[in-house]
Amino acid sequence: MSLIKRVSSVMAEIAPLALADSSWDNVGVLVESPDSNKTNKVMLTIDLTSEVMEECIKRNAEVILSYHPPIFSSMKRLTLRDEKQKIILRTIRAGMSIYSPHTSLDAAEGGINDWLASLVDANSNVAEISPIQPTPEAEGGKTGIGRVVRLSTPRPFDQVVESVKDGLHLPTVRIAIPDGWERNQPVTTVAICAGSGTSVFRLLKGKVDVLFTGEMGHHDVLAANAAGRAVILGEHTNTERGYLSAVLAPLLRKKLGDKVEVLVSEKDHDPLVIW
């Protein structure tokens, strides 16, 4: 069996594609090379940028597992003038294939949102913001869109923020607090969504103290504060990238065996930096 088929099979166990939001997302095998380079190397990345592409070629990756799908909207032609199309052409030429799990990995039990929940408090009750009916592939698992962490003991808001910073290995995050809050305001519930959380947080029902995600629009932050909810923003890909090294890479190494080398990109990074 080819490595891309093995990766696809293993990822179907970790994050069944039936969990993805197929109304807009593009997941699964996106490129299957007709002439694999057979290096038995898998490279994990959040985004397949030109910089990461160079790294994949240099390190002889056979399969690129790109969390964000590098093929998203329709392509009517493949030319070197378009940077995204050029990356796909270079992938095929180098004998590499591409797999993207995206929202299936967000919704899966043990996926990115569950990992984020563990950063807030590893021993708390966690529920889905919007549960997904279990599929045959994910039978018995707790799956769904977003997460709500219910703390068994209230924690000061500033301690929650420090836990998030430590877990994401970030020196800073952006916060917004409602009028009248102190930084040590007791917190009992935290809603979570990897990446961009606005649309997911609209599905919330009931009281939530804090919204934790990568990014939200200005007016959405204002609306959250007006509703008595604090906001923690870690930037979009910063809420996703740590999962690759902490959870996914070790899991893939275990499931794929010693003959497959699983790498995590060193060139993948959040495009936004503090200047």
Disulfide bonds with the S-S distance in Angstrom:
none
